[in-house]
Amino acid sequence: MKSKIFLKLLLVITVLVGSFYLIFKEPVKLGLDLKGGVYAVLEAEPKESGEVITNETMDSLIEVLDRRINGIGVAESVVQKAGTNRVIIELPGVKDTTEAIKVIGKTALLEFRILDANGNLGETLLTGESLKKAQVGYGQLGEPQINFELKPQGAIKFAKITRENVGKQLAIVLDGKVQTAPVIKTEIPGGSGSISGNYTVEEAKRTAMLLNSGALPIKAEIIETRTVGASLGEESIAASLVAAKVGIALIGIFMFIFYRVPGLVANLALMCFGTITFGILNFIGATLTLPGIAGLILSAGMAVDANVIIFERIKEELRFGNTINGAIKSGFSKGFVAIFDSNVTTLIITTILFVFGTGAVKGFAVTLTIGTIASMFTAITVTRVFMDILVNVFNVKNTKLFGVGGKTDAITNNKK
């Protein structure tokens, strides 16, 4: 018996130590509503009347936007499809709204075109689709410029263009604006070159990033922007902490009054639940939002409810004359079925919310799922380990301490 208790205790300690490590390794990520930042909605528009925007086009748009946001170094960002032709973007921690919107919506179309004798642009000979890499460099006088390298097929085509147009001006055009137009003196093999255009360092970095992320596959207009202040997020966190402290205190008092020693065990298990839940959140890199906090609070209530179900079964078994050990074993066995069924139905609902929901709904679904799994573990394993230790190691066998009258190890079956 004691060896089984030891193994279970070792499992619980391992999970708790791992959770503590994950929590202190790095702070939990905060979403837009808690950290503040920029919220934007983009709407894709057909290039031609009657054109249908496909899922593939929207996926490509999201991919390009995601690369751009990663390029400006925004952590914990959200880029997700909404409806058939809209994209929701959340940029936590971003303060420069104007700059962020410029990066999100800019086309970044790179073209190589020949200038004729009158200075008019000829047809597009090469586009940014052939670009392999762009990065900031510096010219002979230290001025910022953009160095580029083309993909193998692009390099071959670029060499052919320069070979056939020696003596002419090669215009490098970005978003319809000529950035530079050097005279081609000789064939340029290797597929590398530079773009100069009186850039500042920041402009060169942003342009290089836009080129690397690619052009938007479809026209997308920003139809809504909203800035969420960090102070609002701080107030939300402070209010949530107050609510959590009050809630935990009330639950602790309630559990102790009605269940005595098992109530104290439940309170300890609830602390373990919080530790494990935040450990899992950090492990999967989840972002905590205000709806996510609501999901955590709801799952904490489920964790307490699971213990209530078990403790009521234990009290019932003790009243029928079972021994302390027998009552605990039967209580957990009978309570498990009800707990498992209710948690499985909750997980089915959270799965549906995650698959079909967006934004805040997904955050709620993720935290509620994690909380539900953690609540099952703490109710079935953690609480059981602590109860077994109290009864079999510390010999706590007075039924009064379990909320049932009587002074001995068991109430006899003949007691009415």
N, C-alpha and C positions, 0 to 999 in steps of 0.2 A: 504493500500500500504506500509506504513512505517513499519507496524508490520511484513509483509512478508520479507521486506528488512532486518529487525533486525534478524529474524530467520535464514535467509541465511548467514548473516554476522556472527552470532553465530556459524554456522556450519563451515564456513571457518576458523574462529579463533580457533575452537576446533581442526580441522585437522592440522593447522599450529603449534599450541602449542604441539600437540602430536608428530609431525614430529621433531620439535626442541628437544623435550625430547629424542627421539630415536637417534638423531644425536649426542647429547652431552653425552648420556648414555655410549656409547663406540664408538671408531673410526670405520669407515667403514673398512671392511676386504679387504686386498689387495692380488691380485693373484700373481702367480710366476713371471710374466713379470714385475710387479711393485715393488715387495718386494725382489725379488731375491730368489734363492734356487736351488733345484735339480729337474731335469726332467729326467724320465727314461721310457723306453719301454721294457716290458717283452713279450716274445713269448713262449706260451705253446707248449710242444712237446709231442707227443704220447709216451706212455710207450713201446708199441710194434708196429712193422711195420703194417700198415693198420688200426690201431685203429683210430676211429673217435672221435674228441674232441667235446663233446656236449655242449649245452648252459648251462645245469645244472652244468657241470664240471667247466666251466668258471665262473659261478655265485659263486660257492664254492671258487674258487681261489680268486676272488675279495673280497669275504667276509673275508677270512683269511688275505689277504694283508691289508684290511681296519683295521682289529683288531690289526695287528702288528704296523701299522702307528699310530693308536690311542695310542697304548702302549708306544711309544717313545715320545708322547706328541706333535705331530706336528698339529698345528691348521690350519684350512682352506685348508687341503690337498684335492687332487683330485685323485680318483682311479676309472677309468672307462674303459669299454670294447671298443676296437677298432678293427673292422673287426671280424673275426671268432675265432682267437686264439691269439690276442694280448691285452695287458693291458697297458694303459697309466697312469703313476703316476706323480703327481706334488706335491712337498714338499716345500711350501713357507717358507722362513726364515731359512732353514736348511743350516748350514755351513760345517758340517763334512760329505762330500759326501761319503767317504769310509765307514764310520760307517752306514750311512743310507742304502747303497747298501747291506751291509752285512745282515742287518735286513730284508730287502725286499726279498732277494733271498735265505736265509738260509732255509734248509729243516725242522729242528727241529723235527726229528723223534725219539720218546722215546720208548725204548724197555726194557723189563725185561727178561733176559735169564740166564740159569744155565751154570756155567763153569764146564767142566769135569775135571778129575784128571790130564789131560795133559794141562789144561789151554785153551782148545778150547771152543768156544761158542756153546751152544746147540740151539735148535729151540726157536723162539720167543714165550713166554708164555703169555705176556701181552703187550699192546701197549699204546701209549699216548691217544688213543681214550677213554680209561677208566679214564683219568685224570679229576678231578673236579676243582682243584685249585693248583697253584704253587706260592710260594712266597719266598723271601729272608729271611734266618734265620742265626743264628750263633751257632757254635759248642761250646763245653766246653772250648776251648782255645780262643774263640772269632773269630775263622776263619769263613768267609762267606760260607754258604751252601744253598742249595735249599730245602725247606720243601715242601712236596707235600701231597695232599689228593685225594683219589680216589672216583669215583662215587660208589653208593651202590653195583651194580653188580660187579664192578671192585674190590671193597673191599672184597667181598665174594671170588672172584677168587684169589686174592692176598693171602688171608688167606689159601686157599687150596694149593697154590703153596708153601708157606713157611712151611706148615704142612707136605707136602709130600717130602720136600727136606731139612730137618733138617741135619746140618752137612756139607752141600754143600755151595758153593759160589754163591750168587745171583748177577749177573752182571747187573748193570743199564747202559744201552747203549744209547748214544745220538748221532744221525747222524753217526752210525756205529763205534763210539769210546767209549770204556769202560770208564765211569766216576768214578765208584767205584764198588767194588765187595766184600761186607762184607759176612762173614760166617753166615749162618742162624742158630741161636742157639735155637730158638723156634718158634712156630707159631706166626705170627704177625696179630692180628685181628684189625679191625677198619679202615683199608685201608689208613694208613698214614705212612710216613717215610721221609727220607732225602737223598739228593744227595750231596756228597762232592767230590771235585776234584781240590783242590788248586786254587779256584776261587778268583779273586779280587771282590770287591763289585760291580763294574760296570758289570763285566762279569756275576756275579750271577743274577743281575737285568735283564740283557739282555736275559739270558737263561730262566729265569722264565717267562719273557714276551713272548718269543717264544713258550714255552710250553703251556702257557695259550691261545695263539692265534691259536694253532694247527699246524699240519704239512700241507704243501702245498699238495692239492689233486692230483696234476699233476706236472711233471717236468716243470719248467719255467726258461728260460735263459734270462738274461738281454742283449738285443741286441743293446741298445742305451742309453747313459747317456749324460746329458748336464748340466752344471752348469751356472746359470744365476746370474750375479753379481748384488748386491744391488745398485751399483752406476748407472747401466743402468736403473734400475727402477726409481731411483730418477730423472734422466735426463728426462725420459718419463713423469713423473708427472709434472716436472717443465715446460716442453714444452707444455703439455696439459693445464696447468694453464694459460700460456701466450696466447695460442690459444683461450681459453675460454674468457679471459678478452678482447682481441681484438675483438672477435666475438660479445660478449655482447655489447661492446661499439658501434660497427658499427650498430648492430641491433637497439640499443636505438636511435641513431641519425636518422636512416632511418625512424623508426616508428614515431618519433616526427615530422619530416619534412612533412611526407605525411598524418599523421592522427591527429596531434596536441594533444589535451587532450586524446582522445582514445589511442593514441600512448604511452603516459605516463602511462596510465592504463595497456596497454599491457606489458610494461617494468616491472611494479610492479608485474603483474601476472606471468611474466617469473621468477622473483625471488622466488615467491611462488612455481612455478613449480619445481625449483631446490631443494627447501627445502623439498617438499612433496616426490620427487623422492628419495632423499637420505634417508629420513625417512623410506620409504618402503623398500629400500635396506637393511637397518639395521634391520628392523622388521623381514624380512624373512631370515636374516643371509646370504645374497648373498655376493659373493666375487667379487670385482671389478677388472677387467683386462683391458688391453689396448684396445682390441676390445670392451669391455664393455663401455669404455669411448666414443668410436666412436658411439655406440648405443645411449648413453645419448645425445651426440651432435646432432645426427640425430633427436631424439625425441624432442629436444629443438627447432630445426628448424620447426618441425611439429606443435609445440605449437604456435609459431609465425605465421605460415601459417594459422592456424585455426583462429587466431585473425584477420588476414588480410581479410580472407573470410567474417567474420562477419562485420568488419568495412566497407568494400566495399558495402555490402548490406545496411548498415545504411546510408552511403552517397547517395546511389542510391534512397533510400526511401525519404531522405530529399530533393533531387532534384525534386522528383515527388510531393512534397508538403506535405508530412506527417509531423506530429508534432515530436518533439524530442522523447518523450516517445513512440509514435507510431512507429517511425523509429527504435528505439532500440529494441522494442518488435518484430517487423517484421524481423529486421536484424538477431536477434538471432534465430528466428523460421526458417527462410529460410536457414541460414547458417548451422544450426544443421544437416540437412539432408546430405549435402555434407561432413561435418566434420565426421559424424558418419560412412558414407559409406567408406571413405578413411581410417579411423582408424580400422574399422572391417577388411578390406582387409589386412592391415598391421599386425593385430593380427593373422590372418590366416597364413600368411607367417612366422611370428615369432614362431608360434606353430610348424609348419613343421620343421623349423630350429632346434628347441629345441629337438624334438622327434628323428630326423634323424641325427643331427649334433653331433660333439664331441668337447670337450675342448673349444677352443676359440670361436667356432661357437655358442655353448650353452651360453657362457657368453654374447656374442653379443645379442642373442635372448632374454635372461632374462632382460637385461637392456633396450632393445628397447621396450619390452612388458610393463615393469613398466613405462617407459617414455611415452609411448603411452596412457596408462590409466591416468597417471597424467596430460598429456597435454589436454585430453578431459575434465577432471575435472576443470582445471584452465581456459580453454577457455569458457566452458559453464556456470560454476558456479562462479568462482572467478572474472573473468572479468565482468560478468553481475552484480554481487553485487557492485563492485566498480563503475561501470557506473551508476547504480541506485542511489547510494549514492551521486555521483556528481550532478546528475540532480534533484533528489527529495529532498535531504537534503541540499546541498550547492547551489542549484538553478542555476547550470551552464547550460544555455540554448541558448547561442549565437552560431548559426550554424557555424560561422567562426572558432570557437574553435573545430569544428568537421570536419574541412577541406572542408566546403561548404560555398559559399558566402551567405550573408544575415545577418540581425541583430536581427531578432525577434524569438519568440518561434517557429514559423512555417513559411513555405513558402506556400502561398496559392495555391490551386489547379489551379487557373487561370493563375499563373505565368508561362510564357513560357521560 
